[in-house]
């Protein structure tokens, strides 16, 4: 069996789709090549919980037959992908990354899995994740049923949570794209630190039926891929109204016509956020400045902007704590939290149960006030831009707690925010965001820029990222895994 070259496996979704459509490569050989690579390299990064090999080969053979008979379903037909292990897949375990659910399975598929199957995409595995996606809190990368997920750029470092395996899979070329989940940055962080493109869609645009819940008012499912264009292609398939998700937007708002959005040609108005991450390494801010210069040179209008100041990081944290205590109430009340890997996760839920309905109402008042301020900001800008993350890398073996810088702790566990956090504010408001690589440090770590837009303006954040990637090649780089 001849395996496809690494250069092919690192192609963007659109490039790979053209190879399949023109029959230069077959879905079967593509699936077999990704599976072989996943078997060989996946354990090195703790990237997978399960490989769905039997399903993948069945879907690949079906795709090959359909395409050979002229029935081409679209640009995801025959494209292999991985799904974070909080998405239900019929016939396979869905562990939620946590020991109490190690043998859990469902007799149905999550809506997004069904939609990708209907588009002809090929599921090759369930991606590793932080236990319960960090819903009950965690202190480090070890908080996972499958162990710490290692960054393909440097295996002494973490990919970031909670979509940790999804980030490693795409960065290592183990699948063409992956699905992650994002409640407060869990797509943006691993995408940034793994040097890939990742998108958090607008809240309510993508169904969460068949998905583990953390915080019903903040959870989103989104794509992680080689390029922002690839993310747009995936979003166009998984977006849409779903009566099975009580927060699903009505059909006219939930659907996403990417090809129509891609034809939008008016100049982008970009706000450079000047009051975020003041304590971050200056390299992160200079990389964003350099990226915005590229966009200015290619027609974008860039000016300074600021996120509103207020207790919004704390508000985002409290929403998650309260809603997660409800989502995992059965686990907490049964005492099975003791089976979790992380000491904080073992006890955090009990404290969260002490919040009252009055506490939640007060938090929601703050949230409404924030949403009004954010909406006013987007009267001036199409997108706002910031570093994708506030740190360059997170070591798997951090220094002792007394010497550990706050910025190198997983963000869910910071005792006190040291700056305004874009992900907390944008997630509270249900805003879309895309992060893409925009530079590499002298030590070889990727640096990212994220673009955030008004709710439902997913097309604008993709447009900003596409414009940048059309004039740079950072997204074409990948780690050297030949050793």
KEZAKOL-398200 format. One record per residue (C-alpha): chain; x, y, z. Coordinates in steps of 0.001 Angstrom, whole numbers, always signed. Each point is the difference from the previous one (the first is absolute). Layout:
residues N
@chain = A; X = X; Y = Y; Z = Z $
...
***
This chain:
residues 483
@chain = A; X = +0; Y = +0; Z = +0 $
@chain = A; X = +1528; Y = +3308; Z = -1121 $
@chain = A; X = -398; Y = +2875; Z = +2428 $
@chain = A; X = -548; Y = +3534; Z = -1237 $
@chain = A; X = +2816; Y = +2452; Z = +662 $
@chain = A; X = +44; Y = +2394; Z = +2923 $
@chain = A; X = -315; Y = +2924; Z = -2426 $
@chain = A; X = -3380; Y = -1346; Z = -1108 $
@chain = A; X = -1201; Y = -628; Z = +3545 $
@chain = A; X = +764; Y = +3616; Z = +936 $
@chain = A; X = -2016; Y = +1493; Z = -2875 $
@chain = A; X = -2876; Y = +2305; Z = +880 $
@chain = A; X = -3534; Y = -1328; Z = -250 $
@chain = A; X = -647; Y = +1791; Z = -3291 $
@chain = A; X = +3256; Y = -1250; Z = -1522 $
@chain = A; X = -662; Y = -3555; Z = +1131 $
@chain = A; X = -3575; Y = +174; Z = -1291 $
@chain = A; X = +1262; Y = +918; Z = -3453 $
@chain = A; X = +2333; Y = -3004; Z = +27 $
@chain = A; X = -2951; Y = -2245; Z = +879 $
@chain = A; X = -2465; Y = +1586; Z = -2419 $
@chain = A; X = +2452; Y = -340; Z = -2890 $
@chain = A; X = +729; Y = -3592; Z = +1126 $
@chain = A; X = +3720; Y = +594; Z = +398 $
@chain = A; X = -320; Y = -1664; Z = +3402 $
@chain = A; X = -2736; Y = -2253; Z = +1338 $
@chain = A; X = -1899; Y = +337; Z = +3285 $
@chain = A; X = +1094; Y = -3540; Z = +943 $
@chain = A; X = +3725; Y = +634; Z = -391 $
@chain = A; X = -397; Y = +3345; Z = +1755 $
@chain = A; X = -1820; Y = -1562; Z = +2965 $
@chain = A; X = +2518; Y = -2839; Z = +175 $
@chain = A; X = +2885; Y = +2464; Z = -51 $
@chain = A; X = -1426; Y = +2132; Z = +2809 $
@chain = A; X = -824; Y = -3131; Z = +2013 $
@chain = A; X = +3515; Y = -1379; Z = -389 $
@chain = A; X = +1474; Y = +3336; Z = +1037 $
@chain = A; X = -2414; Y = +227; Z = +2928 $
@chain = A; X = +965; Y = -3482; Z = +1214 $
@chain = A; X = +3695; Y = +805; Z = -307 $
@chain = A; X = +87; Y = +3530; Z = +1398 $
@chain = A; X = -3219; Y = +403; Z = +1971 $
@chain = A; X = +1346; Y = -1754; Z = +3133 $
@chain = A; X = +3069; Y = +2239; Z = -27 $
@chain = A; X = -2254; Y = +2986; Z = +675 $
@chain = A; X = -2815; Y = -1719; Z = +1959 $
@chain = A; X = -2172; Y = +1417; Z = -2753 $
@chain = A; X = -2809; Y = -2567; Z = -205 $
@chain = A; X = -2352; Y = -1831; Z = +2292 $
@chain = A; X = -1240; Y = -2340; Z = -2737 $
@chain = A; X = +664; Y = -609; Z = -3679 $
@chain = A; X = -3223; Y = -729; Z = -1892 $
@chain = A; X = +1790; Y = -2051; Z = -2639 $
@chain = A; X = -2880; Y = -2280; Z = -985 $
@chain = A; X = -2386; Y = +2922; Z = -445 $
@chain = A; X = +2619; Y = +2053; Z = -1851 $
@chain = A; X = +733; Y = -2687; Z = -2568 $
@chain = A; X = -3704; Y = -652; Z = -533 $
@chain = A; X = -639; Y = +3718; Z = -568 $
@chain = A; X = +3060; Y = +265; Z = -2259 $
@chain = A; X = -1113; Y = -2888; Z = -2200 $
@chain = A; X = -3473; Y = +1540; Z = -286 $
@chain = A; X = +1470; Y = +3388; Z = -913 $
@chain = A; X = +2293; Y = -1536; Z = -2613 $
@chain = A; X = -2876; Y = -1884; Z = -1605 $
@chain = A; X = -2279; Y = +3046; Z = -38 $
@chain = A; X = +2638; Y = +2311; Z = -1471 $
@chain = A; X = +952; Y = -2546; Z = -2678 $
@chain = A; X = -3681; Y = -107; Z = -1019 $
@chain = A; X = -228; Y = +3772; Z = -251 $
@chain = A; X = -1799; Y = +594; Z = +3292 $
@chain = A; X = +2233; Y = +2660; Z = +1562 $
@chain = A; X = -1521; Y = +1411; Z = +3166 $
@chain = A; X = +2283; Y = +3015; Z = +402 $
@chain = A; X = +3371; Y = +1096; Z = +1278 $
@chain = A; X = -29; Y = -2180; Z = +3122 $
@chain = A; X = -788; Y = -3192; Z = -1934 $
@chain = A; X = +2760; Y = -2488; Z = +784 $
@chain = A; X = +1796; Y = +2312; Z = +2457 $
@chain = A; X = +1160; Y = -1715; Z = +3249 $
@chain = A; X = -501; Y = +1775; Z = +3311 $
@chain = A; X = +93; Y = -592; Z = +3764 $
@chain = A; X = -2604; Y = +937; Z = +2619 $
@chain = A; X = +584; Y = +1032; Z = +3601 $
@chain = A; X = -1106; Y = -2807; Z = +2292 $
@chain = A; X = -2936; Y = +1927; Z = +1449 $
@chain = A; X = -1892; Y = -548; Z = -3278 $
@chain = A; X = -2208; Y = -3098; Z = -81 $
@chain = A; X = +875; Y = -2510; Z = -2728 $
@chain = A; X = -2224; Y = -3058; Z = -279 $
@chain = A; X = +1856; Y = -3252; Z = +530 $
@chain = A; X = +3005; Y = +1553; Z = +1721 $
@chain = A; X = +781; Y = +1104; Z = +3535 $
@chain = A; X = -404; Y = +3674; Z = +863 $
@chain = A; X = +2056; Y = +419; Z = +3158 $
@chain = A; X = -127; Y = +3771; Z = +513 $
@chain = A; X = +3706; Y = -421; Z = +817 $
@chain = A; X = -916; Y = -1102; Z = +3526 $
@chain = A; X = +386; Y = -3241; Z = +1930 $
@chain = A; X = -3596; Y = -62; Z = +1336 $
@chain = A; X = -1187; Y = -184; Z = -3620 $
@chain = A; X = +2729; Y = -2241; Z = -1425 $
@chain = A; X = -2508; Y = -2615; Z = -1188 $
@chain = A; X = -2786; Y = +2363; Z = -1032 $
@chain = A; X = -1601; Y = -322; Z = -3438 $
@chain = A; X = -3081; Y = +1304; Z = -1792 $
@chain = A; X = -2292; Y = -1614; Z = -2560 $
@chain = A; X = -158; Y = +3133; Z = -2156 $
@chain = A; X = +2276; Y = +2556; Z = -1627 $
@chain = A; X = +408; Y = +3636; Z = +928 $
@chain = A; X = -1658; Y = +2266; Z = -2565 $
@chain = A; X = +3356; Y = +1315; Z = -1259 $
@chain = A; X = +1214; Y = -3575; Z = -560 $
@chain = A; X = -3166; Y = -718; Z = -2008 $
@chain = A; X = +459; Y = +3131; Z = -2097 $
@chain = A; X = +3607; Y = -802; Z = -794 $
@chain = A; X = -971; Y = -3577; Z = -875 $
@chain = A; X = -2694; Y = +1314; Z = -2344 $
@chain = A; X = +2658; Y = +2201; Z = -1643 $
@chain = A; X = +2158; Y = -3083; Z = -587 $
@chain = A; X = +2714; Y = +812; Z = +2550 $
@chain = A; X = +1886; Y = -2917; Z = +1579 $
@chain = A; X = +341; Y = -312; Z = +3779 $
@chain = A; X = +3308; Y = -1628; Z = +897 $
@chain = A; X = +138; Y = +530; Z = +3755 $
@chain = A; X = -1158; Y = +1528; Z = +3273 $
@chain = A; X = +2418; Y = +2676; Z = +1200 $
@chain = A; X = +1382; Y = +94; Z = +3533 $
@chain = A; X = -1156; Y = +2775; Z = +2303 $
@chain = A; X = +256; Y = +1404; Z = +3496 $
@chain = A; X = -2400; Y = -1889; Z = +2290 $
@chain = A; X = -3513; Y = +1436; Z = -237 $
@chain = A; X = +1581; Y = +2688; Z = -2198 $
@chain = A; X = +1101; Y = +1706; Z = +3200 $
@chain = A; X = -3601; Y = +497; Z = +1084 $
@chain = A; X = +767; Y = -669; Z = +3669 $
@chain = A; X = +3416; Y = +1646; Z = -163 $
@chain = A; X = +3513; Y = -1382; Z = -354 $
@chain = A; X = +3562; Y = +991; Z = +766 $
@chain = A; X = +2057; Y = -1520; Z = -2793 $
@chain = A; X = +377; Y = -2097; Z = -3125 $
@chain = A; X = -117; Y = -3276; Z = +1952 $
@chain = A; X = -3732; Y = +490; Z = +581 $
@chain = A; X = -1014; Y = -2471; Z = -2702 $
@chain = A; X = -938; Y = -3639; Z = -294 $
@chain = A; X = +2698; Y = -402; Z = -2668 $
@chain = A; X = +2738; Y = +2024; Z = +1667 $
@chain = A; X = +1514; Y = +3365; Z = -931 $
@chain = A; X = -315; Y = +907; Z = -3668 $
@chain = A; X = +3377; Y = +969; Z = -1447 $
@chain = A; X = +620; Y = +2810; Z = -2454 $
@chain = A; X = +1378; Y = -1278; Z = -3348 $
@chain = A; X = +2288; Y = +3041; Z = -206 $
@chain = A; X = +1700; Y = -1033; Z = +3251 $
@chain = A; X = -1177; Y = -2996; Z = +2001 $
@chain = A; X = +1266; Y = +1502; Z = +3255 $
@chain = A; X = -2898; Y = +2434; Z = -287 $
@chain = A; X = -3778; Y = -204; Z = +150 $
@chain = A; X = -2427; Y = +618; Z = -2838 $
@chain = A; X = -2306; Y = +1910; Z = +2399 $
@chain = A; X = -3523; Y = -1030; Z = +1011 $
@chain = A; X = -2575; Y = -1121; Z = -223 $
@chain = A; X = -9; Y = -942; Z = -3712 $
@chain = A; X = +3558; Y = -1179; Z = +519 $
@chain = A; X = -107; Y = -3098; Z = -2199 $
@chain = A; X = -1723; Y = +1829; Z = -2852 $
@chain = A; X = +2848; Y = +2513; Z = -88 $
@chain = A; X = +2684; Y = -2689; Z = -44 $
@chain = A; X = -1791; Y = -2029; Z = -2695 $
@chain = A; X = -180; Y = +2888; Z = -2464 $
@chain = A; X = +3495; Y = +1317; Z = +798 $
@chain = A; X = +1527; Y = -3470; Z = -473 $
@chain = A; X = -1886; Y = -692; Z = -3236 $
@chain = A; X = -1943; Y = -2946; Z = +1447 $
@chain = A; X = -3271; Y = +1204; Z = -1571 $
@chain = A; X = -927; Y = +2827; Z = -2319 $
@chain = A; X = -2128; Y = +1785; Z = +2583 $
@chain = A; X = -1469; Y = -579; Z = +3436 $
@chain = A; X = -2979; Y = +1116; Z = +2011 $
@chain = A; X = +550; Y = +1663; Z = +3349 $
@chain = A; X = -2214; Y = +1650; Z = +2575 $
@chain = A; X = +349; Y = +3472; Z = +1437 $
@chain = A; X = -1650; Y = +1341; Z = +3129 $
@chain = A; X = +2658; Y = +2572; Z = +815 $
@chain = A; X = +2901; Y = -445; Z = -2378 $
@chain = A; X = +372; Y = -3763; Z = -339 $
@chain = A; X = +260; Y = +195; Z = -3789 $
@chain = A; X = +1932; Y = +3264; Z = -128 $
@chain = A; X = +2737; Y = -1013; Z = +2474 $
@chain = A; X = +1062; Y = -3397; Z = -1440 $
@chain = A; X = -295; Y = +1292; Z = -3567 $
@chain = A; X = +2303; Y = +2888; Z = +848 $
@chain = A; X = +2622; Y = -2032; Z = +1870 $
@chain = A; X = -52; Y = -2747; Z = -2657 $
@chain = A; X = +454; Y = +2432; Z = -2897 $
@chain = A; X = -3250; Y = -835; Z = -1795 $
@chain = A; X = -3199; Y = +1844; Z = -902 $
@chain = A; X = -2948; Y = -373; Z = +2358 $
@chain = A; X = -3474; Y = +1492; Z = +74 $
@chain = A; X = -2562; Y = +559; Z = +2716 $
@chain = A; X = -3323; Y = +665; Z = -1778 $
@chain = A; X = -2708; Y = +2329; Z = +1233 $
@chain = A; X = -2010; Y = -1438; Z = +2863 $
@chain = A; X = -2984; Y = -1987; Z = -1228 $
@chain = A; X = +1236; Y = -420; Z = -3561 $
@chain = A; X = +1202; Y = -3598; Z = +427 $
@chain = A; X = -2139; Y = -2641; Z = +1723 $
@chain = A; X = +1195; Y = -1504; Z = +3268 $
@chain = A; X = -2375; Y = -2944; Z = -31 $
@chain = A; X = +1996; Y = -3080; Z = +969 $
@chain = A; X = +2731; Y = +2141; Z = +1578 $
@chain = A; X = +1027; Y = -9; Z = +3654 $
@chain = A; X = -1141; Y = +3243; Z = +1633 $
@chain = A; X = +2121; Y = +2217; Z = +2222 $
@chain = A; X = -1826; Y = +3327; Z = -126 $
@chain = A; X = -3150; Y = +13; Z = -2119 $
@chain = A; X = +151; Y = +3747; Z = -562 $
@chain = A; X = +3617; Y = +3; Z = -1220 $
@chain = A; X = +861; Y = -3386; Z = -1616 $
@chain = A; X = +889; Y = -1; Z = -3716 $
@chain = A; X = +1269; Y = -2627; Z = -2470 $
@chain = A; X = +2434; Y = +1063; Z = -2709 $
@chain = A; X = +2668; Y = -1077; Z = -2503 $
@chain = A; X = +3787; Y = -130; Z = +351 $
@chain = A; X = +1898; Y = -321; Z = -3282 $
@chain = A; X = +2963; Y = +1015; Z = -2130 $
@chain = A; X = -1550; Y = +3286; Z = -1182 $
@chain = A; X = -2802; Y = +2415; Z = +808 $
@chain = A; X = -1482; Y = -870; Z = -3387 $
@chain = A; X = -147; Y = -3641; Z = +1113 $
@chain = A; X = -1823; Y = +1076; Z = +3152 $
@chain = A; X = -2514; Y = +1874; Z = -2118 $
@chain = A; X = -644; Y = -3060; Z = -2160 $
@chain = A; X = -613; Y = -2168; Z = +3061 $
@chain = A; X = -2205; Y = +2614; Z = +1662 $
@chain = A; X = -2193; Y = +199; Z = -3101 $
@chain = A; X = -781; Y = -3706; Z = +479 $
@chain = A; X = -447; Y = -212; Z = +3767 $
@chain = A; X = -1918; Y = +3280; Z = +430 $
@chain = A; X = -3777; Y = +106; Z = -56 $
@chain = A; X = -3097; Y = -131; Z = +2136 $
@chain = A; X = -624; Y = -3124; Z = +2062 $
@chain = A; X = -3257; Y = -436; Z = +1963 $
@chain = A; X = +1869; Y = -2410; Z = +2300 $
@chain = A; X = +2141; Y = +2871; Z = +1352 $
@chain = A; X = -2112; Y = +2442; Z = +2029 $
@chain = A; X = +2493; Y = +2833; Z = -658 $
@chain = A; X = +178; Y = -578; Z = -3756 $
@chain = A; X = -611; Y = +3157; Z = -2008 $
@chain = A; X = -2968; Y = +100; Z = -2344 $
@chain = A; X = +774; Y = -1329; Z = -3520 $
@chain = A; X = +616; Y = +3342; Z = -1708 $
@chain = A; X = +2598; Y = +964; Z = +2612 $
@chain = A; X = +1608; Y = -3380; Z = +664 $
@chain = A; X = +912; Y = -913; Z = -3588 $
@chain = A; X = +3350; Y = +1125; Z = -1389 $
@chain = A; X = +570; Y = +395; Z = -3750 $
@chain = A; X = +3775; Y = +181; Z = -133 $
@chain = A; X = +356; Y = +396; Z = -3753 $
@chain = A; X = -2356; Y = +2993; Z = +95 $
@chain = A; X = +1895; Y = +1464; Z = +2951 $
@chain = A; X = +3337; Y = -493; Z = -1775 $
@chain = A; X = -1148; Y = +2267; Z = -2842 $
@chain = A; X = -364; Y = +2984; Z = +2358 $
@chain = A; X = +2606; Y = +2532; Z = -1155 $
@chain = A; X = -466; Y = +3189; Z = +2059 $
@chain = A; X = +3071; Y = +1152; Z = +1982 $
@chain = A; X = +326; Y = -1393; Z = +3498 $
@chain = A; X = -53; Y = +2372; Z = +2965 $
@chain = A; X = +2249; Y = -1578; Z = +2632 $
@chain = A; X = +380; Y = +1119; Z = +3585 $
@chain = A; X = +3392; Y = -656; Z = +1592 $
@chain = A; X = -726; Y = -783; Z = +3646 $
@chain = A; X = +2389; Y = +2005; Z = +2156 $
@chain = A; X = -1133; Y = -978; Z = +3502 $
@chain = A; X = +306; Y = -3788; Z = -56 $
@chain = A; X = +2839; Y = -2166; Z = +1362 $
@chain = A; X = +2173; Y = +2884; Z = +1318 $
@chain = A; X = +2285; Y = -2461; Z = +1798 $
@chain = A; X = +474; Y = -2325; Z = -2971 $
@chain = A; X = +3340; Y = -472; Z = -1730 $
@chain = A; X = +515; Y = +3023; Z = -2299 $
@chain = A; X = +619; Y = -2446; Z = -2865 $
@chain = A; X = -3726; Y = -780; Z = -43 $
@chain = A; X = -1032; Y = +3622; Z = -458 $
@chain = A; X = +2703; Y = +759; Z = -2567 $
@chain = A; X = -1086; Y = -3044; Z = -2024 $
@chain = A; X = -3575; Y = +1310; Z = -57 $
@chain = A; X = +1227; Y = +3446; Z = -1029 $
@chain = A; X = +1981; Y = -1535; Z = -2861 $
@chain = A; X = -3033; Y = -2006; Z = -1089 $
@chain = A; X = -2223; Y = +3069; Z = +0 $
@chain = A; X = +2548; Y = +1842; Z = -2162 $
@chain = A; X = -379; Y = -2768; Z = -2580 $
@chain = A; X = -3765; Y = +486; Z = +79 $
@chain = A; X = +347; Y = +3788; Z = -323 $
@chain = A; X = +2248; Y = -455; Z = -3016 $
@chain = A; X = -2770; Y = -2051; Z = -1575 $
@chain = A; X = -2936; Y = +2317; Z = +465 $
@chain = A; X = -1085; Y = -330; Z = +3633 $
@chain = A; X = -546; Y = +3046; Z = +2189 $
@chain = A; X = +1628; Y = -417; Z = +3437 $
@chain = A; X = -446; Y = +2213; Z = +3044 $
@chain = A; X = +266; Y = -427; Z = +3753 $
@chain = A; X = -2843; Y = -1425; Z = +2067 $
@chain = A; X = -595; Y = -1035; Z = +3602 $
@chain = A; X = -2147; Y = -2615; Z = +1633 $
@chain = A; X = -2237; Y = +1342; Z = +2777 $
@chain = A; X = +1510; Y = -155; Z = +3461 $
@chain = A; X = -1934; Y = -1843; Z = +2677 $
@chain = A; X = -286; Y = -3241; Z = +1951 $
@chain = A; X = -579; Y = -1984; Z = -3180 $
@chain = A; X = +2689; Y = -2633; Z = +450 $
@chain = A; X = -1513; Y = -830; Z = +3373 $
@chain = A; X = -3495; Y = +57; Z = -1510 $
@chain = A; X = +975; Y = -2539; Z = -2641 $
@chain = A; X = +1569; Y = -2238; Z = +2622 $
@chain = A; X = -3064; Y = +157; Z = +2236 $
@chain = A; X = -2390; Y = -841; Z = -2834 $
@chain = A; X = +2046; Y = -3114; Z = -737 $
@chain = A; X = +276; Y = -1017; Z = +3660 $
@chain = A; X = -3740; Y = +315; Z = +606 $
@chain = A; X = -1171; Y = -1616; Z = -3235 $
@chain = A; X = +2581; Y = -2796; Z = +221 $
@chain = A; X = -1159; Y = -840; Z = +3522 $
@chain = A; X = -3441; Y = -545; Z = -1490 $
@chain = A; X = +1258; Y = -1898; Z = -3059 $
@chain = A; X = +2032; Y = -2405; Z = +2156 $
@chain = A; X = -2343; Y = -84; Z = +2998 $
@chain = A; X = -394; Y = -3775; Z = -203 $
@chain = A; X = +3757; Y = -523; Z = +35 $
@chain = A; X = +453; Y = +2409; Z = +2907 $
@chain = A; X = -2824; Y = -1362; Z = +2137 $
@chain = A; X = +1041; Y = -3608; Z = -577 $
@chain = A; X = +3518; Y = +680; Z = +1273 $
@chain = A; X = +1568; Y = -1297; Z = -3211 $
@chain = A; X = +1946; Y = +3251; Z = -361 $
@chain = A; X = +2579; Y = -1823; Z = +2096 $
@chain = A; X = +801; Y = -2069; Z = -3107 $
@chain = A; X = +1167; Y = +3053; Z = -1954 $
@chain = A; X = +3738; Y = +380; Z = -609 $
@chain = A; X = +287; Y = +3601; Z = +1151 $
@chain = A; X = -202; Y = +940; Z = +3683 $
@chain = A; X = -1834; Y = +3240; Z = -757 $
@chain = A; X = -2569; Y = -1805; Z = -2137 $
@chain = A; X = -620; Y = -2416; Z = +2869 $
@chain = A; X = -1224; Y = +2765; Z = +2331 $
@chain = A; X = -917; Y = +3051; Z = -2079 $
@chain = A; X = -3536; Y = -1114; Z = -793 $
@chain = A; X = -985; Y = -135; Z = +3663 $
@chain = A; X = +964; Y = +3636; Z = +516 $
@chain = A; X = -1856; Y = +1024; Z = -3173 $
@chain = A; X = -3228; Y = -1518; Z = +1334 $
@chain = A; X = -5; Y = +2722; Z = +2658 $
@chain = A; X = -793; Y = +2764; Z = -2499 $
@chain = A; X = -3595; Y = +1238; Z = +135 $
@chain = A; X = -2592; Y = +1005; Z = -2581 $
@chain = A; X = +540; Y = +3586; Z = +1155 $
@chain = A; X = +3721; Y = -316; Z = -821 $
@chain = A; X = -818; Y = -1179; Z = -3516 $
@chain = A; X = -2466; Y = +2852; Z = -575 $
@chain = A; X = +2573; Y = +2565; Z = +1060 $
@chain = A; X = +2519; Y = -1520; Z = -2378 $
@chain = A; X = -2485; Y = +135; Z = -2872 $
@chain = A; X = -579; Y = +3713; Z = +643 $
@chain = A; X = +3729; Y = +599; Z = -419 $
@chain = A; X = -72; Y = -2111; Z = -3149 $
@chain = A; X = -2766; Y = +2066; Z = -1614 $
@chain = A; X = +1912; Y = +3200; Z = +769 $
@chain = A; X = +3116; Y = -1448; Z = -1616 $
@chain = A; X = -1886; Y = -1114; Z = -3113 $
@chain = A; X = -1311; Y = +3530; Z = -522 $
@chain = A; X = +3527; Y = +1422; Z = +201 $
@chain = A; X = +1416; Y = -2612; Z = -2359 $
@chain = A; X = -2752; Y = +568; Z = -2544 $
@chain = A; X = +785; Y = +3719; Z = -8 $
@chain = A; X = +3676; Y = -787; Z = -646 $
@chain = A; X = -922; Y = -1832; Z = -3199 $
@chain = A; X = -1749; Y = +3079; Z = -1334 $
@chain = A; X = +3558; Y = +1204; Z = -709 $
@chain = A; X = +1720; Y = -3256; Z = -967 $
@chain = A; X = -680; Y = -3136; Z = -2022 $
@chain = A; X = +2475; Y = -1963; Z = +2117 $
@chain = A; X = +2279; Y = +611; Z = +2952 $
@chain = A; X = +3435; Y = -1588; Z = +250 $
@chain = A; X = +2204; Y = -1225; Z = +2845 $
@chain = A; X = +2638; Y = -2644; Z = +688 $
@chain = A; X = -1481; Y = -3463; Z = -229 $
@chain = A; X = +1302; Y = -830; Z = +3464 $
@chain = A; X = +1778; Y = +1805; Z = +2843 $
@chain = A; X = +2931; Y = -2416; Z = +122 $
@chain = A; X = +2374; Y = -1478; Z = -2557 $
@chain = A; X = +88; Y = -3491; Z = +1469 $
@chain = A; X = -1063; Y = -2041; Z = +3025 $
@chain = A; X = +2536; Y = -2552; Z = +1302 $
@chain = A; X = -1307; Y = -3415; Z = +962 $
@chain = A; X = +2151; Y = +118; Z = +3123 $
@chain = A; X = -544; Y = +3518; Z = +1358 $
@chain = A; X = +2203; Y = +1497; Z = +2709 $
@chain = A; X = -1037; Y = -467; Z = +3649 $
@chain = A; X = -3262; Y = +1735; Z = +880 $
@chain = A; X = +1739; Y = +2734; Z = +2005 $
@chain = A; X = +2129; Y = +867; Z = -3027 $
@chain = A; X = -2557; Y = -621; Z = -2707 $
@chain = A; X = -1009; Y = +3183; Z = -1847 $
@chain = A; X = -3741; Y = +585; Z = -73 $
@chain = A; X = +26; Y = +269; Z = -3785 $
@chain = A; X = +1322; Y = -3563; Z = -342 $
@chain = A; X = -2844; Y = -1592; Z = +1949 $
@chain = A; X = -3028; Y = -1319; Z = -1865 $
@chain = A; X = -2273; Y = +3016; Z = -297 $
@chain = A; X = -2965; Y = -1649; Z = +1707 $
@chain = A; X = +2064; Y = -105; Z = +3210 $
@chain = A; X = +1389; Y = +3503; Z = +253 $
@chain = A; X = -724; Y = +1304; Z = +3452 $
@chain = A; X = -188; Y = +3571; Z = -1222 $
@chain = A; X = -42; Y = +1254; Z = -3606 $
@chain = A; X = +3074; Y = +2064; Z = -821 $
@chain = A; X = -1588; Y = +1674; Z = -3026 $
@chain = A; X = -3115; Y = +185; Z = -2098 $
@chain = A; X = -487; Y = -3388; Z = -1651 $
@chain = A; X = -1528; Y = +216; Z = -3504 $
@chain = A; X = -1277; Y = -3580; Z = +135 $
@chain = A; X = -2018; Y = +590; Z = +3174 $
@chain = A; X = -1732; Y = +3058; Z = -1435 $
@chain = A; X = -548; Y = -1370; Z = -3498 $
@chain = A; X = -1272; Y = -3330; Z = +1330 $
@chain = A; X = -2434; Y = +1674; Z = +2393 $
@chain = A; X = -1407; Y = +1957; Z = -2927 $
@chain = A; X = -135; Y = -2964; Z = -2399 $
@chain = A; X = +2412; Y = +1628; Z = -2467 $
@chain = A; X = +1697; Y = -1877; Z = -2846 $
@chain = A; X = +3804; Y = -123; Z = -43 $
@chain = A; X = +2752; Y = -1435; Z = -2192 $
@chain = A; X = +3637; Y = -445; Z = +986 $
@chain = A; X = +2760; Y = -573; Z = -2577 $
@chain = A; X = +3794; Y = -260; Z = +265 $
@chain = A; X = +1728; Y = +3299; Z = -719 $
@chain = A; X = +3623; Y = -587; Z = +1043 $
@chain = A; X = +2413; Y = -2417; Z = +1690 $
@chain = A; X = +2338; Y = +755; Z = +2881 $
@chain = A; X = +3757; Y = -555; Z = -188 $
@chain = A; X = -599; Y = -3216; Z = +1970 $
@chain = A; X = -2405; Y = -1281; Z = -2633 $
@chain = A; X = -3322; Y = +545; Z = +1792 $
@chain = A; X = -2966; Y = +1295; Z = -2021 $
@chain = A; X = -1609; Y = +3338; Z = +807 $
@chain = A; X = -3577; Y = +771; Z = -994 $
@chain = A; X = -2305; Y = +2911; Z = -674 $
@chain = A; X = -3707; Y = -266; Z = +686 $
@chain = A; X = -2795; Y = +1936; Z = -1654 $
@chain = A; X = -3323; Y = +445; Z = +1789 $
@chain = A; X = -3213; Y = +1301; Z = -1543 $
@chain = A; X = -3530; Y = +994; Z = +881 $
@chain = A; X = -2347; Y = -2905; Z = +687 $
@chain = A; X = -1005; Y = -1680; Z = -3298 $
@chain = A; X = +2761; Y = +1794; Z = -1914 $
@chain = A; X = +1939; Y = -3249; Z = -380 $
@chain = A; X = +703; Y = +966; Z = -3599 $
@chain = A; X = +1919; Y = +3101; Z = +1074 $
@chain = A; X = +2436; Y = -1798; Z = +2316 $
@chain = A; X = +661; Y = -2608; Z = -2704 $
@chain = A; X = +483; Y = +2776; Z = -2547 $
@chain = A; X = +2640; Y = +1674; Z = +2172 $
@chain = A; X = +1844; Y = -3282; Z = +508 $
@chain = A; X = -279; Y = -907; Z = -3686 $
@chain = A; X = +1418; Y = +3369; Z = -1033 $
@chain = A; X = +2960; Y = -487; Z = +2305 $
@chain = A; X = +651; Y = -3566; Z = -1145 $
@chain = A; X = -258; Y = +1033; Z = -3661 $
@chain = A; X = +3083; Y = +2176; Z = +492 $
@chain = A; X = +2044; Y = -2077; Z = +2453 $
@chain = A; X = +1162; Y = -3591; Z = +296 $
@chain = A; X = +106; Y = -607; Z = +3760 $
@chain = A; X = -2925; Y = -2419; Z = -310 $
@chain = A; X = +1957; Y = -2214; Z = -2416 $
@chain = A; X = +2630; Y = -853; Z = +2612 $
@chain = A; X = -214; Y = -3160; Z = +2037 $
@chain = A; X = +2188; Y = -1794; Z = +2528 $
@chain = A; X = +2774; Y = -2323; Z = -1161 $
@chain = A; X = -1157; Y = -3425; Z = +1186 $
@chain = A; X = +2369; Y = -2128; Z = -2040 $
@chain = A; X = +2335; Y = -646; Z = +2939 $
***
